[in-house]
Amino acid sequence: MKTFQNITRRIGFCAVLACTGLQTPLQAKITLPAFFTDNMIIQQQTTMTLFGKAKPNKKVSIETSWNNQHYETKADAQGNWQVAVSTPTAGGPYRITLSDGKKTVLENVMAGEVWFCSGQSNMEMPVKGFRGQPVYGSQPYIVSANPKRPLRLYTVKNNWSTTLKEEGIDGQWSEASSEEVADFSATAYFFGNLLQQSLDVPVGLIHCSWSMSKIEAWMDKETLSHFSEVTLPDTNQDKFEWAAGTPTLLWNAMVNPWEGFPVKGVIWYQGEANTPDPTLYKKLFPAMVSQWRNFFHNAEMPFYYVQIAPHKYGNSRNINSALLQEAQMKALQTIPNSGMIPTIDVGDEFCIHPPQKNVVGLRLANLALTKTYGLHKFPSTGPMMTKVEYSKNKAIVTLDNAPSGLAPGSCELEGFEIAGADKKFYPAKARIAGRTRNVEVWSDQVAQPVAVRYAFRNYVGNITLRNTLGIAAFPFRTDTWDDVK
């Protein structure tokens, strides 16, 4: 683990100016990494390390307006300096004043809850949608956006590097104007929007994603060196056909520069690019979460993620994406303080980018409000299969996270399959048993069932099983017949 002193040294001469319009380093004014700017939100009630560059060997003074505290340190021979400051409870706006003889002032700084939002294109998809691919219900959010609201946005521009990036990151904090909201990650914005409304504190969202990125690209060299299946890139290589799919490249350039900036937690929407190898994903995902928690110096940092949505992935009847969904489900057992939300009901067979990003963001926010902030005691996610029993020609499946029962109770359920000892699955009929958490499943073609599957294909179709809060049930299987097509 790098020390904060190492951080200041790698910022070095490439540190960027904290605010638009500041004088250049040639005029010897303090410079800061790109995430220390006007309009930023800092994580409340923690210790944050301010660092940057000043005149070599000069005294650097810092004043924080929330407690009128004065700090002093000294830049080293290369001009690098750092100082740890205590952050206040949620509130603002505040001011941070820095000087090495020339003054730099960060204005409109808020303290609140900061979340890091990462993944691939389904996280990257903006509120205004992609070309030809809409985000349903986005217009009211865009036109009603209020820049005076304590909700701040930061998008890390796409970049890659074969080595740990030294020149910081490209991006800036912005207020939530209509223009900024339209261009921001839809999943992240809908998540942060509900979080801010519910908590009534400032919320900062750091959006850091890249379309078609594999999980390996978001992991560091040290972690990946423990996996023989992963080939690390040549650090001297300067061109890649698929940078977002190459191990370490996005971590090096887009995440690593954030060291020293505390966050409350992470929301993650990724996995589609790894559907060809669910077995490897199952190994890498817990290791990645552990690495990120070490990086952000928070061993119990909440990590909430989205189960990838149904899509044909070449052939709708195949199960490669279902196996990756299953790997994501099993990760809940090995990753403490984690949570996952379902998207089985919002997928699209022919478009990999579901338009219901508001559903995804709201479910993630519900997860955080329940598990992290303890705001309510409703189910934080959708029904999960807990057990199955067989009675004559029927299977009785029990699901949790449905204290008031399952829905819809008045119609036959789609997406179920059932098999006997021959391991051949047939489409099944299914219905909720009264107002319970049990689903009865049967088929006239299977006299003695031994296995049940629900929505366990790349794409199934009309999926409706959910709890009474409207959160979809997760796909599942009761067998371990991996070779079944």
C-alpha positions in Angstrom: 0.0 0.0 0.0 1.4 3.4 -1.0 1.8 6.0 1.7 0.3 9.5 1.3 3.9 10.8 0.9 4.2 8.6 -2.2 0.9 10.2 -3.4 2.3 13.7 -3.2 5.5 12.7 -5.0 3.6 11.1 -7.9 1.4 14.2 -8.3 4.7 16.1 -8.6 5.2 18.5 -11.4 2.1 17.2 -13.2 -0.4 18.4 -10.6 -3.3 20.3 -12.1 -4.7 23.6 -11.0 -7.5 23.4 -8.5 -9.7 26.0 -10.0 -10.2 27.5 -13.5 -8.3 30.7 -13.9 -5.6 30.1 -11.3 -2.1 31.2 -12.1 0.3 28.7 -13.6 3.0 26.8 -11.6 5.6 29.1 -13.1 4.1 31.8 -10.9 4.6 29.6 -7.9 1.0 29.4 -6.8 -0.1 26.3 -5.0 -1.5 23.6 -7.3 -3.7 20.7 -6.4 -5.0 17.4 -8.0 -8.1 17.8 -10.1 -10.5 16.5 -7.4 -9.7 19.4 -5.0 -11.7 22.2 -6.6 -14.6 24.6 -6.1 -18.0 22.9 -5.7 -16.6 19.6 -4.4 -18.2 17.5 -1.7 -15.9 15.9 0.9 -16.9 12.9 3.0 -18.2 14.1 6.3 -16.7 13.2 9.7 -13.5 11.6 8.6 -9.8 12.5 8.0 -8.9 13.8 4.5 -5.4 14.4 3.3 -4.9 17.6 1.3 -1.8 17.4 -0.9 -0.3 19.2 -3.9 2.6 21.3 -4.9 4.0 24.6 -3.8 7.3 26.5 -3.9 10.1 24.1 -2.9 10.9 24.2 0.9 8.2 26.8 1.5 5.8 26.9 4.4 2.3 26.0 3.4 -0.7 27.1 5.4 -4.2 25.8 5.2 -7.4 27.1 6.8 -10.7 25.3 6.9 -13.7 27.5 7.4 -15.9 24.8 9.0 -13.8 24.9 12.2 -11.6 27.9 11.6 -8.7 25.5 12.0 -5.2 26.6 10.9 -2.7 24.0 9.6 0.9 24.4 8.6 3.4 22.1 6.8 6.5 22.5 4.7 6.9 21.6 1.1 9.9 19.4 0.3 12.7 20.1 -2.1 10.5 19.2 -5.0 7.6 21.3 -3.7 5.4 18.4 -2.6 3.4 18.8 0.6 0.5 17.1 2.4 -1.6 17.7 5.5 -4.4 15.7 7.2 -7.5 17.7 8.0 -10.6 16.7 9.9 -13.9 17.0 8.0 -17.1 18.3 9.6 -20.6 16.9 9.8 -22.8 17.4 6.7 -23.2 21.0 5.8 -21.8 23.9 3.9 -20.9 25.8 1.9 -17.4 26.0 3.3 -14.1 27.5 2.2 -10.5 26.0 2.1 -7.8 28.6 1.9 -4.2 27.5 1.0 -1.1 29.6 0.7 2.7 29.4 0.3 2.9 33.2 0.0 0.3 33.3 -2.8 -3.3 32.4 -1.9 -5.5 29.7 -3.4 -9.1 29.5 -2.2 -11.5 26.6 -2.8 -15.1 27.9 -2.7 -18.5 26.4 -2.3 -17.2 23.2 -0.6 -19.8 21.0 1.0 -19.5 18.1 3.4 -21.7 15.1 3.1 -21.8 11.6 1.6 -19.5 10.7 -1.3 -20.0 7.6 -3.5 -17.8 6.2 -6.2 -19.8 5.0 -9.2 -18.0 2.6 -11.6 -18.5 -0.1 -14.2 -19.0 -0.4 -17.9 -21.5 1.1 -20.4 -24.6 0.5 -18.3 -23.0 2.7 -15.7 -21.7 5.1 -18.3 -25.1 5.5 -20.1 -26.1 9.2 -19.4 -29.4 10.5 -18.2 -30.2 11.7 -21.7 -29.5 8.2 -23.1 -27.2 7.0 -25.8 -27.8 7.8 -29.5 -30.9 5.8 -30.5 -31.1 4.3 -27.0 -33.3 6.2 -24.5 -33.5 6.3 -20.7 -37.1 6.1 -19.8 -38.5 9.0 -17.7 -35.4 11.1 -17.9 -36.8 14.4 -19.1 -38.4 15.5 -15.8 -35.1 14.9 -14.0 -33.2 17.0 -16.6 -35.5 19.9 -16.8 -36.1 20.1 -13.0 -32.4 19.9 -12.1 -31.4 22.6 -9.6 -27.7 23.7 -9.4 -28.3 25.2 -6.0 -29.2 21.8 -4.6 -26.4 20.1 -2.6 -25.8 17.4 -5.2 -22.4 17.6 -6.9 -21.2 15.5 -9.9 -17.7 14.5 -11.1 -17.1 12.5 -14.2 -13.6 11.0 -14.8 -12.8 11.2 -18.5 -11.8 7.9 -20.1 -8.1 7.3 -20.0 -5.7 4.3 -19.7 -2.1 3.6 -18.7 0.1 0.6 -18.5 1.7 2.0 -15.3 0.3 3.9 -12.3 -0.7 7.2 -13.7 1.2 10.2 -12.2 -0.4 13.2 -13.7 -3.7 12.9 -11.9 -7.1 12.7 -13.7 -9.1 14.7 -16.1 -12.4 16.0 -14.8 -14.0 18.5 -12.4 -16.7 18.9 -9.8 -19.8 20.6 -11.0 -23.2 21.6 -9.7 -26.2 19.7 -10.8 -27.5 21.9 -13.6 -29.7 20.5 -16.3 -26.8 20.3 -18.7 -24.6 18.5 -16.2 -27.4 16.1 -15.2 -28.2 15.2 -18.8 -24.6 14.2 -19.5 -24.0 12.4 -16.2 -24.4 8.6 -15.5 -28.1 7.8 -15.3 -27.6 4.9 -12.8 -25.4 7.1 -10.6 -27.6 10.1 -10.8 -30.9 8.3 -10.0 -29.0 6.7 -7.1 -27.6 10.0 -5.7 -30.8 11.9 -6.4 -32.9 9.6 -4.1 -30.0 9.4 -1.6 -29.9 13.2 -1.3 -33.6 13.6 -1.0 -33.9 10.9 1.7 -30.9 11.8 3.8 -31.3 15.6 3.4 -27.5 16.0 3.3 -25.1 17.0 0.5 -24.2 14.1 -1.8 -21.2 13.9 -4.1 -21.1 11.4 -7.0 -17.8 10.4 -8.7 -18.6 8.7 -12.0 -15.7 6.5 -13.3 -16.7 4.0 -16.0 -15.9 2.9 -19.5 -18.0 1.1 -22.1 -17.2 -2.6 -22.7 -14.7 -2.7 -19.8 -13.7 -6.0 -18.2 -13.3 -6.4 -14.5 -9.6 -7.1 -15.0 -9.1 -3.5 -16.3 -10.3 -2.1 -13.0 -7.8 -4.1 -10.9 -4.1 -3.5 -10.0 -1.1 -5.4 -11.1 -0.4 -6.7 -7.6 -3.8 -8.2 -7.1 -4.0 -9.7 -10.6 -0.6 -11.3 -10.2 -2.2 -14.0 -8.0 -4.4 -15.2 -10.9 -2.5 -17.4 -13.4 -5.4 -17.1 -15.9 -4.8 -13.3 -16.3 -2.0 -12.1 -18.6 -0.7 -8.7 -17.6 0.1 -6.2 -20.3 3.6 -5.2 -21.4 4.2 -1.8 -19.7 6.1 -0.6 -22.8 3.2 -1.2 -25.1 1.6 2.0 -26.4 -1.4 0.7 -28.4 -4.2 -1.7 -27.5 -7.1 -2.9 -29.6 -9.2 -3.2 -26.5 -7.8 -0.9 -23.8 -11.0 -1.2 -21.7 -10.6 -5.0 -21.8 -6.9 -5.1 -20.9 -5.9 -5.8 -17.3 -4.8 -2.9 -15.1 -5.2 -0.1 -17.7 -8.2 1.6 -16.3 -7.2 1.2 -12.7 -3.9 2.8 -13.4 -5.3 5.9 -15.1 -8.8 6.4 -13.7 -9.0 5.1 -10.1 -5.5 5.1 -8.7 -5.2 8.9 -8.8 -8.0 9.1 -6.3 -5.9 7.8 -3.4 -6.2 10.1 -0.4 -9.8 11.2 -1.3 -12.2 9.4 1.2 -15.5 8.0 -0.1 -18.5 6.5 1.8 -19.0 3.6 -0.6 -19.0 2.2 -4.1 -21.8 1.3 -6.5 -20.8 -1.0 -9.4 -22.5 -2.0 -12.6 -20.3 -4.3 -14.6 -20.0 -7.9 -15.8 -21.4 -8.0 -19.3 -17.9 -8.0 -20.9 -17.0 -11.0 -18.7 -19.9 -13.2 -19.7 -17.6 -15.5 -21.8 -15.8 -16.6 -18.6 -18.1 -16.6 -15.5 -15.7 -18.9 -13.6 -12.9 -16.4 -13.7 -15.2 -13.6 -12.8 -16.3 -15.5 -9.7 -12.6 -15.5 -8.6 -11.8 -11.9 -9.6 -14.8 -10.1 -8.2 -14.1 -10.7 -4.4 -10.4 -9.9 -5.0 -11.3 -6.6 -6.7 -13.6 -5.5 -3.9 -10.9 -6.3 -1.3 -8.4 -4.3 -3.4 -10.6 -1.3 -3.6 -11.4 -1.3 0.1 -7.6 -1.4 0.9 -7.1 1.4 -1.6 -9.8 3.7 0.0 -8.5 2.8 3.5 -11.8 1.4 4.5 -12.0 -2.4 5.2 -15.8 -2.2 5.7 -16.6 0.2 2.8 -20.1 -0.6 1.5 -20.0 -2.1 -2.0 -23.3 -2.4 -3.8 -23.6 -3.8 -7.3 -26.1 -4.5 -10.1 -26.7 -8.1 -11.3 -26.4 -7.9 -15.1 -29.6 -7.7 -17.0 -30.9 -10.4 -19.4 -29.8 -10.1 -23.0 -29.3 -12.5 -25.8 -25.5 -12.5 -25.7 -25.4 -14.4 -29.0 -28.1 -16.9 -28.2 -31.0 -16.2 -25.8 -31.3 -19.8 -24.9 -27.7 -20.2 -23.7 -26.8 -19.8 -20.0 -23.4 -18.0 -20.1 -24.8 -14.8 -18.7 -27.0 -16.7 -16.3 -23.8 -18.3 -14.9 -22.2 -14.9 -14.5 -25.4 -13.7 -12.7 -25.0 -16.7 -10.5 -21.3 -15.8 -9.8 -22.5 -12.3 -8.8 -25.1 -13.9 -6.5 -22.5 -16.2 -4.8 -20.2 -13.2 -4.2 -22.7 -12.0 -1.6 -21.6 -15.0 0.5 -17.9 -14.1 0.4 -17.9 -10.2 0.3 -18.9 -8.7 3.7 -21.0 -5.6 3.7 -22.0 -6.0 0.1 -25.4 -6.0 -1.6 -26.8 -6.7 -5.0 -30.0 -5.5 -6.8 -31.8 -7.5 -9.6 -32.5 -6.3 -13.1 -34.0 -9.5 -14.4 -37.3 -7.7 -15.1 -35.8 -4.8 -17.1 -33.5 -6.5 -19.6 -33.8 -6.3 -23.4 -33.2 -9.2 -25.7 -31.7 -7.1 -28.4 -30.3 -4.1 -26.6 -27.6 -4.6 -23.9 -28.5 -1.2 -22.4 -31.9 -1.4 -20.5 -33.7 1.9 -20.7 -35.1 1.7 -17.1 -32.1 3.1 -15.5 -34.3 4.9 -13.0 -35.4 1.5 -11.7 -31.7 0.4 -11.3 -30.7 3.7 -9.5 -33.7 3.6 -7.2 -33.0 0.0 -6.2 -29.3 0.8 -5.5 -30.4 3.8 -3.4 -32.9 1.6 -1.5 -30.1 -0.8 -0.8 -27.8 1.9 0.6 -30.6 3.6 2.6 -31.4 0.3 4.2 -28.1 -1.3 4.8 -25.7 1.7 5.2 -28.0 4.4 6.6 -30.6 2.3 8.5 -33.3 4.6 7.2 -36.0 1.9 7.1 -36.5 -1.8 7.6 -38.2 -2.8 4.3 -36.5 -5.4 2.2 -33.4 -3.9 0.7 -33.5 -6.1 -2.4 -35.5 -8.7 -4.3 -36.7 -12.2 -3.3 -34.0 -14.9 -3.4 -34.5 -18.6 -3.5 -33.8 -20.2 -0.1 -35.0 -23.8 -0.4 -36.9 -26.2 -2.6 -39.0 -29.2 -1.6 -40.5 -31.9 -3.9 -44.0 -33.2 -3.4 -45.1 -35.8 -5.9 -45.0 -34.1 -9.3 -44.4 -30.6 -7.9 -41.5 -28.5 -6.7 -42.2 -26.0 -3.9 -39.8 -23.1 -4.0 -39.4 -20.8 -1.0 -38.0 -17.3 -1.4 -37.0 -14.6 1.2 -37.1 -10.8 1.2 -40.9 -10.9 0.8 -42.4 -10.3 4.3 -45.8 -9.6 2.8 -45.7 -12.4 0.3 -45.0 -12.6 -3.4 -46.7 -11.1 -6.5 -48.5 -11.3 -8.8 -50.8 -13.7 -7.1 -53.5 -13.9 -9.7 -51.7 -15.2 -12.8 -49.4 -17.9 -14.0 -45.7 -17.1 -13.7 -43.3 -17.1 -16.7 -39.7 -18.2 -16.8 -39.7 -21.4 -14.8 -38.3 -24.7 -16.0 -38.3 -28.1 -14.3 -36.3 -31.3 -14.8 -36.3 -34.9 -13.7 -33.4 -37.3 -13.2 -32.7 -37.3 -16.9 -31.5 -33.6 -16.5 -33.7 -32.5 -19.3 -35.5 -29.2 -18.6 -39.0 -28.5 -19.7 -41.0 -25.2 -19.6 -43.0 -25.3 -16.4 -46.2 -23.9 -15.0 -45.8 -21.9 -11.8 -48.0 -20.0 -9.4 -47.7 -18.4 -6.0 -49.2 -20.6 -3.2 -51.8 -18.2 -1.7 -50.3 -15.2 0.1 -47.1 -16.9 0.9 -43.4 -16.9 -0.1 -43.8 -20.2 -1.8 -44.1 -20.9 -5.6 -45.5 -24.2 -6.9 -43.8 -25.4 -10.1 -44.8 -28.4 -12.2 -44.9 -29.8 -15.7 -46.9 -32.6 -17.2 -43.7 -33.8 -18.9 -41.9 -34.3 -15.6 -43.4 -37.0 -13.3 -40.8 -36.7 -10.6 -39.0 -33.4 -10.6 -35.5 -33.1 -9.1 -34.4 -29.6 -10.2 -36.0 -26.2 -10.9 -34.7 -23.1 -12.7 -36.1 -19.6 -12.9 -35.0 -17.2 -15.6 -31.8 -19.1 -15.9 -31.1 -18.3 -19.6 -29.4 -15.4 -21.3 -32.9 -14.1 -22.0 -36.3 -15.5 -21.1 -38.9 -12.9 -21.7 -41.8 -11.7 -19.5 -40.5 -11.9 -16.0 -43.0 -10.8 -13.3 -42.2 -12.6 -10.0 -41.5 -10.0 -7.3 -42.2 -9.0 -3.7 -45.1 -6.6 -2.9 -42.7 -3.7 -3.0 -42.2 -4.3 -6.7 -38.6 -5.6 -6.5 -38.0 -8.5 -8.9 -37.0 -11.9 -7.7 -33.4 -13.0 -8.6 -32.9 -15.8 -11.2 -31.8 -19.1 -9.7 -31.3 -22.8 -10.2 -31.4 -25.7 -7.7 -29.0 -27.9 -9.7 -25.3 -27.8 -10.5 -25.5 -29.3 -14.0 -23.1 -26.7 -15.6 -22.9 -28.6 -18.8 -26.7 -28.3 -19.5 -27.3 -26.2 -22.6 
